Amino acid sequence: MKFSLISRAALACATLAAASAQAAPLQNGSFNAGLSAWNAVGDVAVVTGTAAGHDFGNTATLVLGTARLGTQDDAPAAAGTYNVSGTSAAMAGQTGGAEANLGLSTGAFASSVGADDAVEASSAAQSFFLNAGDTISFTWQVLTRDAYAGNGDAVNDSAWLAFSLAADPQQAATLTQTQLGNIGTLALSDADTAGWRVSGLQTFSFTASTGGTARLGWGVNDMVDGAGTTLLAIRNVSVQTAVPEPASIALLFAALGLFGLFGLSSLRRRS
């Protein structure tokens, strides 16, 4: 089949447009719309101001916790006192549970730190489209009431990042599980008047090497026992779009040039 100049130009523009709009981008990274676009399992809520006795400030914050409603996690406080959502944390290691929501295998929270028991857990995640070179960033903070906080043991309540990327929908996604921190080794402050030990607010960022369908999420879990609530707070999730590659820019200009040549040729024929 032969293509005219106009059809070639249209094809070039369509190809360029398709490359930049294959799926929806990240939505509601500010959490101003609550949990909209985010899939949650367990004790997960978006809070502003004070929740569970801690002041999170005026910025909408995604909070994931390990407190159940029917279990006294933080004696002498009553069961569910430090639950942030009104939904119990899930049990880790359950089929279709908090780990599966992140695309992780059952038991991944425990096996990644060499433990045999991860107890209560929660997670939140979203799937969206990324371009190669896009940079994802967010801020995070851990709060805990667990008695083992600061004991130096790496096998402790943990906060996780999970990220997967499928460049080709016909192939398996590449999955990465990263421990943001655990309460045994994080630097924690006792300044919170409500009894929480709190890590500093930290920023995490990384750049996608390829484009495709991504899934970004976080999890938090109790380790070894369910006593003492631990929270993971996430804010300001953003995707910084990469500058278009020179090849893409060249393709666009080539397409525009073909339109110009076609228009000029048409004017000459009419004259």
C-alpha positions as CSV (number, residue, x, y, z in Angstrom):
1,M,0.0,0.0,0.0
2,K,1.3,3.5,-1.0
3,F,0.8,6.4,1.4
4,S,0.4,10.0,0.2
5,L,2.3,12.8,2.0
6,I,-0.8,13.7,4.0
7,S,-1.4,10.1,5.1
8,R,2.3,9.7,6.1
9,A,2.2,13.0,8.1
10,A,-1.0,11.9,9.8
11,L,0.5,8.6,10.7
12,A,3.6,10.2,12.2
13,C,1.5,12.5,14.3
14,A,-0.8,9.6,15.4
15,T,2.3,7.5,16.4
16,L,3.7,10.4,18.4
17,A,0.4,11.0,20.2
18,A,0.0,7.3,21.0
19,A,3.4,7.1,22.5
20,S,2.5,9.9,25.0
21,A,-1.0,8.9,25.8
22,Q,-1.2,5.1,26.2
23,A,-2.9,5.1,29.6
24,A,-3.9,7.4,32.5
25,P,-1.1,9.1,34.4
26,L,-0.8,9.0,38.2
27,Q,-4.0,10.4,39.8
28,N,-4.6,12.0,43.2
29,G,-1.0,12.0,44.3
30,S,-1.8,14.9,46.7
31,F,-4.5,12.8,48.4
32,N,-6.7,15.8,48.4
33,A,-9.5,13.6,47.0
34,G,-9.1,11.0,49.8
35,L,-8.4,7.5,48.6
36,S,-9.7,8.1,45.1
37,A,-7.7,6.1,42.6
38,W,-5.9,4.2,45.3
39,N,-6.6,0.6,46.2
40,A,-6.3,0.0,50.0
41,V,-6.2,-3.1,52.1
42,G,-6.4,-2.9,55.9
43,D,-6.1,0.2,58.1
44,V,-5.6,2.9,55.5
45,A,-7.0,6.5,55.6
46,V,-6.2,10.0,54.3
47,V,-6.0,12.4,57.2
48,T,-5.5,16.1,57.8
49,G,-4.8,17.5,61.2
50,T,-4.8,15.2,64.2
51,A,-5.4,11.4,64.0
52,A,-4.6,8.7,66.5
53,G,-3.4,11.5,68.8
54,H,-0.7,12.7,66.4
55,D,-0.8,16.1,64.5
56,F,-0.1,15.4,60.8
57,G,-0.4,19.1,60.0
58,N,-2.5,20.7,57.2
59,T,-1.2,18.5,54.3
60,A,-3.4,15.6,53.3
61,T,-1.5,12.5,54.4
62,L,-2.0,8.9,53.5
63,V,-1.6,6.9,56.7
64,L,-1.3,3.1,56.8
65,G,-1.4,1.3,60.2
66,T,-1.2,-2.0,62.0
67,A,-4.0,-1.6,64.6
68,R,-6.9,-3.9,64.6
69,L,-10.3,-3.0,66.1
70,G,-10.9,-6.2,68.2
71,T,-7.4,-6.7,69.6
72,Q,-5.7,-4.7,72.3
73,D,-2.5,-3.7,70.5
74,D,-1.4,-0.9,72.8
75,A,-2.3,-1.8,76.4
76,P,-3.5,-0.2,78.5
77,A,-5.3,1.7,75.6
78,A,-8.5,0.0,74.4
79,A,-8.6,-2.1,71.3
80,G,-8.6,0.1,68.2
81,T,-7.5,3.3,69.9
82,Y,-4.8,4.0,67.3
83,N,-6.7,2.6,64.3
84,V,-6.9,5.5,61.8
85,S,-9.6,4.2,59.4
86,G,-12.3,2.2,61.2
87,T,-11.1,-0.9,59.4
88,S,-8.9,-3.5,61.0
89,A,-5.4,-4.1,59.7
90,A,-5.3,-7.2,57.6
91,M,-3.3,-10.3,58.6
92,A,0.0,-10.6,56.7
93,G,0.7,-13.6,54.6
94,Q,-3.0,-14.0,53.5
95,T,-4.0,-14.8,50.0
96,G,-5.3,-11.6,48.3
97,G,-4.2,-9.5,51.3
98,A,-1.9,-6.5,51.9
99,E,1.1,-8.0,50.1
100,A,-0.9,-9.1,47.0
101,N,-2.3,-5.5,46.7
102,L,1.3,-4.4,46.1
103,G,1.9,-7.2,43.6
104,L,4.1,-9.1,46.1
105,S,4.0,-12.7,46.9
106,T,2.3,-14.0,50.0
107,G,4.7,-13.8,52.9
108,A,6.9,-11.2,51.2
109,F,6.9,-8.8,54.2
110,A,8.4,-11.5,56.5
111,S,10.7,-13.3,54.0
112,S,12.4,-10.0,52.9
113,V,13.9,-9.5,56.4
114,G,14.6,-13.2,57.1
115,A,11.8,-13.5,59.7
116,D,9.1,-16.3,59.9
117,D,6.3,-14.1,61.1
118,A,4.7,-10.9,59.8
119,V,1.5,-10.3,61.7
120,E,-0.8,-7.3,61.0
121,A,-0.4,-5.4,57.8
122,S,-1.9,-2.7,55.5
123,S,-1.1,-1.4,52.0
124,A,-2.2,1.1,49.4
125,A,-1.3,1.1,45.7
126,Q,-2.2,2.6,42.3
127,S,-1.6,1.5,38.7
128,F,-0.8,4.1,36.0
129,F,1.3,4.9,32.9
130,L,4.9,6.1,33.0
131,N,7.1,7.4,30.2
132,A,10.8,6.4,30.2
133,G,12.8,8.9,32.2
134,D,9.8,10.0,34.4
135,T,10.8,10.6,38.0
136,I,8.6,9.5,40.9
137,S,9.0,11.1,44.3
138,F,7.2,11.1,47.7
139,T,7.8,11.9,51.3
140,W,7.4,9.4,54.1
141,Q,7.5,9.1,57.9
142,V,7.2,6.2,60.4
143,L,5.5,6.5,63.8
144,T,5.4,3.7,66.4
145,R,4.2,2.8,69.9
146,D,6.0,-0.5,69.8
147,A,8.2,-1.3,72.8
148,Y,10.9,-2.7,70.5
149,A,11.4,0.6,68.8
150,G,15.1,1.7,68.6
151,N,16.5,-1.7,69.8
152,G,18.8,-2.0,66.8
153,D,17.2,-5.2,65.6
154,A,16.6,-5.3,61.8
155,V,13.7,-7.8,62.2
156,N,11.1,-5.3,63.4
157,D,7.9,-3.6,62.3
158,S,8.6,-2.4,58.8
159,A,7.6,0.2,56.1
160,W,7.8,-0.9,52.5
161,L,7.8,0.5,49.0
162,A,6.7,-1.7,46.1
163,F,7.1,-0.7,42.5
164,S,6.4,-2.8,39.3
165,L,6.7,-1.8,35.7
166,A,5.5,-3.7,32.6
167,A,7.0,-2.2,29.4
168,D,5.1,-4.9,27.4
169,P,1.7,-6.0,28.5
170,Q,2.5,-9.5,27.1
171,Q,5.4,-9.9,29.5
172,A,5.7,-10.2,33.3
173,A,6.3,-6.9,35.1
174,T,9.6,-6.1,36.8
175,L,8.9,-5.9,40.5
176,T,11.0,-4.2,43.2
177,Q,10.4,-4.4,47.0
178,T,12.3,-1.8,49.1
179,Q,12.3,-1.5,52.9
180,L,12.0,2.2,53.6
181,G,12.8,1.6,57.2
182,N,12.1,-0.5,60.3
183,I,11.5,0.7,63.9
184,G,14.5,-1.1,65.3
185,T,17.1,0.8,63.3
186,L,15.4,4.1,62.3
187,A,16.3,7.2,64.1
188,L,13.2,8.0,66.2
189,S,12.3,11.1,68.2
190,D,10.4,11.0,71.5
191,A,9.2,14.6,71.1
192,D,5.6,13.6,70.2
193,T,3.4,14.4,73.3
194,A,0.9,11.7,72.4
195,G,3.5,8.9,73.0
196,W,4.5,8.2,69.5
197,R,8.1,7.7,68.5
198,V,8.5,9.4,65.2
199,S,11.1,9.3,62.4
200,G,12.1,12.4,60.4
201,L,10.2,13.3,57.3
202,Q,12.2,11.9,54.4
203,T,12.0,12.1,50.6
204,F,12.3,9.1,48.3
205,S,12.7,9.4,44.5
206,F,13.6,7.3,41.5
207,T,13.6,7.4,37.8
208,A,11.9,4.9,35.5
209,S,14.4,3.5,32.9
210,T,11.6,2.4,30.6
211,G,8.0,3.4,29.9
212,G,4.9,1.2,30.5
213,T,2.2,0.4,33.0
214,A,3.5,0.9,36.5
215,R,2.1,0.0,40.0
216,L,3.3,2.1,42.9
217,G,2.4,1.3,46.5
218,W,3.4,1.1,50.2
219,G,2.9,-1.3,53.0
220,V,3.4,-1.4,56.8
221,N,3.5,-4.5,59.0
222,D,4.0,-5.7,62.6
223,M,6.8,-8.2,62.9
224,V,6.9,-11.2,65.3
225,D,4.0,-9.9,67.4
226,G,1.0,-7.6,67.0
227,A,1.7,-5.5,70.1
228,G,2.3,-1.8,69.6
229,T,0.9,0.1,66.6
230,T,3.1,1.3,63.8
231,L,2.1,3.8,61.2
232,L,3.5,4.8,57.8
233,A,2.7,8.3,56.6
234,I,3.0,9.2,52.9
235,R,2.7,12.7,51.3
236,N,3.1,14.6,48.1
237,V,3.4,11.8,45.6
238,S,4.3,13.2,42.2
239,V,5.6,12.2,38.7
240,Q,7.9,14.6,37.0
241,T,7.5,14.0,33.3
242,A,10.7,13.5,31.4
243,V,11.7,16.1,28.7
244,P,10.7,14.6,25.3
245,E,13.5,12.7,23.6
246,P,15.2,14.4,20.6
247,A,13.9,11.6,18.4
248,S,10.3,12.4,19.4
249,I,10.8,16.1,18.8
250,A,12.4,15.3,15.4
251,L,9.4,13.1,14.5
252,L,7.0,15.9,15.3
253,F,8.9,18.4,13.2
254,A,9.1,15.9,10.4
255,A,5.4,15.4,10.5
256,L,4.7,19.2,10.5
257,G,7.2,19.5,7.6
258,L,5.3,17.0,5.6
259,F,2.1,18.9,6.2
260,G,3.8,22.0,5.0
261,L,5.1,20.4,1.8
262,F,1.7,19.0,1.0
263,G,0.0,22.3,1.5
264,L,2.6,24.1,-0.7
265,S,2.3,21.4,-3.4
266,S,-1.5,21.8,-3.4
267,L,-1.3,25.6,-3.8
268,R,1.0,25.2,-6.8
269,R,-1.3,22.7,-8.5
270,R,-4.2,25.1,-8.0
271,S,-2.2,28.0,-9.4
